[in-house]
Amino acid sequence: MKTRILLSVIVFPLLSACFAAPPEIPLHEVPAEPVVTALQQRRRSFTGMKAVARVETGRKGRKRVYESVAILQRRFDKLRVEGYGPMGESIFALVWDGTDVLVRKAGEPEPVKVGQFGLERIIGVSLSPADLCSILSGNVPGIPDGFGSSVRCAQAGWCLVDLRHDDQRWRVKIEPTGGAGGDLRIDAIELYRGERVVFRSAFTYLKEGVHQMLPNPTRIHIDNPDRDMTITVVYEDVDMNVPVEDSAFVLSGEGAGR
């Protein structure tokens, strides 16, 4: 499915920062299995993405904008992010081929293998490549075996889903969309290690018509509160659930076209 985002459309920001329910809003616990199953089905239905985006990064008060960034993704096991300059030249490329994370900067003849630690330094948040793929496609990260789950809902209809494994906890804010298949929209995702928030993201959706919103986010805001680092991705042209060729995840020293 292709989505083109035009300046004339109306975009609704659904959430900006921490989304823990205010103490005055009562939440009641509901059975977790149907909600978790719906989140897993949403994840399984995603096969790949080709997108062009505008990306803004912030680091301790300093901002940088990349006006043209190609994002190619195959499920949650391969990723390519490449930024282009005003003349179409590649100014950086990051590729995860399912095994290694490679980075090539402008002027460098060959890509450099950076590993998980290097990826964390680049994006500013402690996410695995697979989890980054999940966030960029508007899905929950992979849920390991033996996880614990709970769901609490507000009278207004939105719910907080906690997915726990060891000392790590994902908290997902969802809202049912009213579809016949029990569809839901992911409004925000936070990652806790212990009681500390190490990552949070908020999703914005494009309104189509009077009451309908597109199923995939058109804007994703990511931040690390500890490091004062942010990334905002605004999709301008998106093909969802499309095949992506193997060659897209091979990074050479020559640069690759979109």
Secondary structure, DSSP 8 states (H G I E B T S, - for coil): -EEE--TTS-EEE---S-----TTS--EEE-SHHHHHHHHHHHHH--EEEEEEEEEEEETTEEEEEEEEEEEEETTTEEEEEEE-TTS-EEEEEEE-SS-EEEEETT-SS-EE-HHHHHHHHHSS---HHHHHHHHTT------TT-EEEEEE-TTS-EEEEEEETTEEEEEEEEE---TT--EEEEEEEEEETTEEEEEEEEEEEEETTTEE-SS-SEEEEEETTTTEEEEEEEEEEEES----GGGG---SS----
